[in-house]
Amino acid sequence: MSFAEYRKNDPEARFTDWLRQEAEPHWTRMTTHRFARELGEDTLDDAVAGRYLVQDYAFVNSFVSLLGSAIAAAPAMPSKRRFAGFAAAVTADENDFFLRSFEALGIPEGTWKTPELGPVTRDFIAVLEGAGRSGSYPRILAVLVAAEWSYLTWAQACPARRPERFWLAEWIDLHAIPEFEAFVTWLREETDRVGAAADEGTGAAMRDNFRRMMVLEEAFFDAVYAG
């Protein structure tokens, strides 16, 4: 279903709601995944948490590069400033979280600095790098909003009482704090604006990127249990 067809029943429908619908069932499977539930309930095994963090740190490295591409492709200074501010947060507070977590979990420096990438991580990085190389602001937005909106969704569903282990509690908080919610709210609005004005081919490319990201997000959670 195209966005135009989706909008026939509701002229006020958001482009990002259409993206989410087109990414089912992977959106729901990811945002309600066993990993997210166990993380919130403080029952996640440390071995699983460690594998996840090592692979995710490799993902974050490419993700920051994609934020750089978003800054370059954004059409105006207000949008560039939003992405620059978020990139600063990821490379500061979030990076510090990873380093402290690796130390607490006893993960050797060589393991997280030069990890053996799993197939899903490699596919993730390929999607990020492909969007960045495209220079297409709509494609970049679709990748970013898929990643950040889905994380906000599962984090906000976690119980209010945080886990005792900081590498679980802080990972939830990083994706549930008001500052992150505000960024995701703006990112959805920006994607709505760009997507609604896009031609059919660009809209379809945004849909395909968003869906591909959600397939990989679900597979990424699955993979950390496989070892």
N, C-alpha and C positions, 0 to 999 in steps of 0.2 A: 504494500500500500504506500502510495506517495504521500508527502506531507499535505498536498492540496486535497487529496481524497480524505485524509485523516481530519482535515479542518472542516469538511463539509458539515459534519454533525455538530461541530462546535467552533464557530468562527474565532473564538478567543483562545483556542487551544495553543499551547506553547510548543515550539519546535523541539525543545528538549524532552517534553513529555512524549512526543512522537518518537524521538530517538530511543528513549527508554522502552517504549512498547515494542519497537522493532528489534530490540536486543533481548527480548524474552525468548526462552525461559532463563537465559544466563544471568540477567540482571538479578532476578529474585534468588536464584541459586547462590550467587556470589554474596549478596547482601545479607543472606540468612544462613551462610555456610557454617558448617561445624567449627571451622577455625575461628570465626568471629564469635560464635557462642562460647566456645571453650576459653577464648581470650577474655571475654567479659566475665565469665564465671570463675576465673582463676583456676581452671583445671587443665590448661594447656601444658603439655609436656615440654620441659625445657629443651629437649633434643629437637622437637618440632619447632619451637620458637627460635632456636639457634639457626636451624637450616633456613627458616623463613627470613630471618634478619640478614644473613649472609647473602642470599639471593636478592633480597629487596635492596640491599645497599648497592649492588651492581646495577639494578634497575634505576635507582635514584640518580646515579652518576649520569646516565643517559637522559633521564628525565630533566635534570638541570640544564643539560644542553638544549633540550626541546624548549624549555622556558626562554633560553637565549634566542632561539628562533622565533618564539612568540613576540619577544620584545622587538626584534627586527621587522617582523611582518605586521605588527599592529599598526593600524592606520593613523593613530593620533596619540599625543603625549599622555592623556589620561589613562589609556589602555596600557601603554608602555610602562607607566609608573606602577600600575597594579601588578603586572607580571614581575617587574624588577623588585618590588617589595616582597612578593611571595618567594622569589628566588633567593633573596637575602635570608628569609626565615628558614628555608630548607637547608641552605648551606651553613647556617649557624646553629640554631636550636636543634633542628632535626639531626644534623650531622653529629653534634655533641651527644645526643641520645644514643645513636648507633655506637659510637666509640665507647661510651660508658657501659652499654649493654654487652658488647663483645668482651670487655674486660670482666664483667661480673659473671658471664657465662663461661669464662675460660676458653674462649675461642682464639686460637693463635693468630697473630697479626698476618702471617702469610696466608691464612685461610680466607680472611675477609678482604685482604688487599688484592690478592690474585686468586679469586675463587674459581672452582670448576663450575662453569655455568650449566644449569640444567636446560633441557630443550625448550621448556616454556619460557625461561628467562631470555634465552637467545631469540626466541620469536618475539617476545615483548620488545627487546632492544631494537630488533629489525623494524617493528612498527613505528617506534619513536623516531628512529633515524630516518625512516622513509618519509614520515610527516615533516620532519625538519628539513630534509633535502628538497622537498616539494616547494617550500617557500609559500605554500598556500595557507593563508590565515584561517579560512574555514576548516581545512583538514586538521590543522594544528589544534584549533579550538575543540573539535570533536574528540580528539585523543585526550586532551587535558580534562575536559568536562567529564568524560567517562571515568577516568582515574580518580578524580577528586570528589565528584558527586557520589560515587559508589562508596568511597571510604567514609565520607561524612554520614552516609545513610546507615552503614553497619555500626559505626562508632556511636551514633546517637541512640541506637537501639540497645546498647550495652547497659547493664544495671548501673544505677547511680553509685553504688558502693564499688569502689575500684579494687582490683587485685592488690595483694600485699607486695608482690614482686614488681619493682619499678619498671622493668623492661616490658611488662604487660600494661601496667597502669598508665605510664606515660605515653605509650603508643596509642592507647585509646584517647587520652587527653589531647594529644597533638592533632587528632582528627575530629575533636568534638568541641574545642574551645571556640568562643565567639569570634575570634579573629579568623579562624579557618572557615567557620560557617559564613562569615561575611564575604570572604573571598569566593567561596563556592556559589553563593547567591549572586554575586556580580558576574562570575564566570557563566552561570546559566543564562543570565540576562543578556550578556554579550553574545553567547551562542544563539539564543533566541533571535536576537536582532539580525545577526549575520545570516543565520539559516533561513529565516523568513524572507529575506531579500535575495537569496541565492537562486540561481537558475536550477532547473530540474537535475542536470548532471552534477552540479556541485552539491546539491542537497543529497543526492544518492551517494556521492563519495563520502560525505559526512556521516550518513547513516551506516555505510559499510565500515568506516573507521571506528565508529562508536561500538558497533556490534562486535567487531573483531577484538576490540579491547575487552569487552565483557566476557567473551569466550575465553580469552587468556587470563583475565582476572580470576575466573572460576577455576581454570586449570592450574593456576599458580597456587591457590589454596590447596587443591587436591594434591599437587606434587610434593608439598612439604611433608605430607604423611607417608609418601612412598619412599622417602629416604634418598 
